[in-house]
Amino acid sequence: MEKLANFIDGKYVAPIKGQYIDNFEPATGKVYSLIPNSDEEDVQMAVNAAEKAFPIWSKMSTEERSAILVRLSEGIAARMDEFVQAESKDNGKPVSLAAHVDIPRAVSNFHFFATAITHFSSESHYMDGIGVNFTLRKPLGIVGCISPWNLPLYLFSWKIAPALAAGNCVIAKPSEITPYTAYLLGKVAKEAGMPDGVLNILHGLGGSVGDAIVKHPKIKAISFTGGTKTGEYIARTAAPMFKKLSLELGGKNPNIIFADCNFEEMLSTTLRSSFANQGQICLCGSRIFIERPIYEKFKEAFVNKVAATVVSYPSDPQAKLGAVVSEPHMEKILSYIELAKKEGGTILTGGVKEQLEGDYEKGYFLRPTVIEGLAFDCRTNQEEIFGPVVTLTPFDTEEEVLAMANSTQYGLSATIWTENLTRAHRMADEIQAGIVWVNCWLVRDLRTPFGGVKASGVGREGGLEALRFFTEPKNVLIKYY
Ligand code: NDP
C-alpha cells in the first residue's frame, strides 16, 4: 500500500517514529494509502529547516519570490488531471467539482498572491513641521498553516500562498482525512525552484502534529481553518505565547429569499448553495428562509429538484453529489437528521443513505435532505451540521427574518435574494456576517476580505488582509525639522 511522506527541507521523509495512519477512500470505505502519524519531533525537524531557509527566502527579491510562486501555480495547472483525480478520490467529491472548483482555485490562489505581493505597498504619514513616518512590512518568520478536509488543496493554498509571498517560511498541516494533494504539492514546489526548507508539509493528527505546530515557540503565527471548537482550543493555547492568529471557523449561514426575487435564478443557485460539495462548504446556506407568499411555490419546486439530484460515485459524470468525507462524519449528519425529527421536523426529501452497488457499496453516500417545520432556535437550526441538509422556514417581515438569521452563534456568510435595491442594502447592513451575497452565492473576488464574525472566526483572509496578517508592521519616523 502506498505510504505518503512528510515534505521537510525539500525532501520527502518518513515520520521519525515510523508510525502511520490509515487513509480512507470515502466512495468505497476502503483504506487506500497510509499517511505519516507525525508528532513534535517531526515539527522540530521542520522548524530547523525553516530557520535555515528564512534568511534566504525573506531576503530574496520580491520579483524572484513571485516568479517561483507563479511557477508553482503553473506546475499544478500542468498536472491538473493528477491533482483532480487525487482530490476526488481522497475527499469523495465528484471529479467534475474538483476539476471545476478545487484545483483551478488552488492554481489561482498561488497565482493571485504571487502577483499581489508585487503590488503590496506600505503607508507613510507626513507630520507637519517634524518629518515623515513610513511603515515597513516585514515577514514574521516561521508560520503555521492548518487546514480542513472539505476543500483540501483550495484552502491549504489559500493560506500558504500569501504566507510564502510575504517572505515567511511555512510549516503546514493538511487535514489527516484528506492529505493527498498537499502531499503532491511538495514535488511541484521543488520543481518550481522553491529553496529547501521554505515550505514544509507535515501529515498527521490534529491533536499531535497540529498541536505541536500551535505550541512551538518559534512558530510566530497560526492561520487555521476548521471547526469552532478546535479554533477555541488553538486560541487558548497560542494566545499566551503572543502568536498572531487568523481563525476561519464554522458557519450556519442564512439564505434569505424574498418574494420579489428572480425565482429561476434563485432556485438553481439555492440548489448549489445548499448541496455543493455535499453541503460541506463553510459558506453553504443551510438555513433557508422564504417569504411566506412564495413558500409553497418554492418548496414544491425545490423539493422536486432535490429529489431528482443524482448522488453517485465521484467519477460518474452524472454525479451532482459524491460521498461525504468519512464514516464518522456521515454518522454525525445522520444523527442530526434524527434530532430534527425529534425536534418536530418533517423530512420533505432525503434523510437516508444512498445505497450504491459493487465497489461503492460501503461508500459514505447520503441523499440531499430538506426539512421543514422546525423552530428557528432548535438545535438543528443552531448547530453546524456541515452536510447535505437544509431547513425551510417561512417569514413575514424583514425584522422577523433578520432576528432569526442573526440568532445563531455563527456569522460567516449570508445570501439575500431580492430585486428591491434599498431592501438589499438594508439587509446587508443589518445581517451579522463577514460576507454577504445579494442575488448570487460563492462568487469570489480574491482581493476581498474573507472571514466571519462571532464564533465564525477572528481576522480576515484574502487580498491585502492576508498579506497584512503574514507581515509585521514596523513604523519608522524620520525627523528632519
Ligand atoms: P477541525 O477543526 O476538526 O480540523 C481542522 C484542522 O485542524 C485539521 O487539519 C485538524 O487535523 C486540525 N486540528 C484538529 N485539532 C487540532 C489541534 N488541537 N491543534 C491543531 N490542529 C488541530 O475541522 P474539520 O477538518 O472537521 O473541518 C470542518 C470545519 O471547518 C467546519 O466547522 C467548517 O465550517 C470549517 N470551515 C471553515 C471555513 C471558513 O473559512 N470559515 C472554511 C472551511 C471549513 P485532523 O484532521 O487530524 O483532526
Residues whose N, C-alpha, C, O or C-beta is under 5 A from the ligand:
A	BS01	NDP	I146 S147 P148 W149 K173 P174 S175 E176 I177 G204 L205 G206 G207 G210 D211 V214 T225 G226 G227 T228 T230 E248 L249 G250 G251 C282 S456
